[in-house]
Amino acid sequence: MSKILEGLLYSETHEWVKVEGNIATVGVSDYAQESLGSVVYVEGFQDADVAQGEECGAIESVKAASDIMAPVSGKVIEVNNEVLDNPELINNDPYANWILKIEMSDEAELNNLLDATKYQSICK
């Protein structure tokens, strides 16, 4: 069973969000990395303005490619170059290895995300 951390928010497209002030740190969930298999490529859109539910990056494995969807709207203020250079870090620990940080433009959108319990129910 996939690891799901309490205290984070999750999107139905399997991104996790850690909120600190108006900054949302975003990564992909353990469920997502397990489904993908060996991750070989990660991209985050540096300095992009993104809208909730729209593409903000990409992740590829040996068997599949997937868009990373913005769990919140705002501006991408930072991408994790360590993960972009070493995408296999996502498989090692998807929660320790975030992909991008978004300065949120509408914190009310956090209400559209799932807590750990609700997210677990869609991963079954």
N, C-alpha and C positions, 0 to 999 in steps of 0.2 A: 504494500500500500504506500502511496505517495506521502511524503512528509508535508504537512500543512502547519505553518507557524501561526500561533495566536498573536494578536497585536498588529497584524498586517491586514490590509484590505486586498481583495482579489477581484479581477474582472472575469467575466464569463469566457473570455478568450485566453485565460490562463496567465495573465500578467499579475505580479504582486506589486503592492504599493506600500511604502513606508512614508508616513507624513511627518515632517518636522517643520512647524511654522507653515509657510506657504510653499514649501518645497516638497515635491513628491519624488521620492527615489523609486525607480521602476526596474523590475527584473522579470524573468519568467519563472513560473512555479516549478516545483519538483515534478508535478504531473506532466507539465509541458516537456521538460527535458527528458523524462522517461519515455514519453510518447515519440519524441524526435529521435532518440538514440544518440550516437556520437556526434556532438556539435562540431562543425568544421568552419563555420563563418558566422560572425555577428556584426551587425551594423546598427548604428544609432544616428539619427538625423541631427547633427550639431546645429545649434542656432535656429532651428526650424520652429515656426509657430504651428502648433498642432491642436486639433480638436478632439474631444473625447470620442473614442470609437474609430478614429482614423489612423492610418499607418504612421508610425514614428520610427520605424526601423525594420530590420529583417534578421532572421535566424535560419541557418541551414545546417542540416546534418547529412550524413552519408545517404539517408533514405528519403528525406523530405525537406522542403523549404516552406517557411511560414513568415507572414508579416507579423511584426510586433505592433500591437494596436495601443494607442494612447489611452490609458485609463482615465486621464483627466485632460482638460484643455489648458493650454498655456504655451510657454516658450521653453524649448529644450536649452538648458543653460550649461549642461555638462554631459559628456559621454565618458564611459569608463574605458580608456584606451588600453588598459591592461587586459580587459576581457576581449576587446576587439583584436588585440594582438595574440591572445591565447584563448580562443573560444572554448577550448576543452574545460576551462575553469567552470563553465556553466554546468557541466556534468559532475564536476567534483562537489560543488555546493552552490546550487542556484540562488540561495538566499544570501550568501556572503558576497556573491559576485553580481552586483547590480549592473545594469546596462546604461541607463541614462537618468538624468534628473530634470524634472520639469518644474518651472516656476508657475504655479497654478494661477489661472485667471478667474476661476469660479470655484471656490471651495465647496459650494453646495453640491457640485457634481459628485463629491465623495459619497453622497447618499445613494448614488446609483451602483456603488460597488458592494461586494459581498464580504461579510466577516468570515472567519475561518470555518465556523459551523455550516453556514450556508454554502460556502465554496466546497466543502467536503461532500455535501450532498450532490453537487453536479459532477463530481469526479468519480462517482461510483459506476 
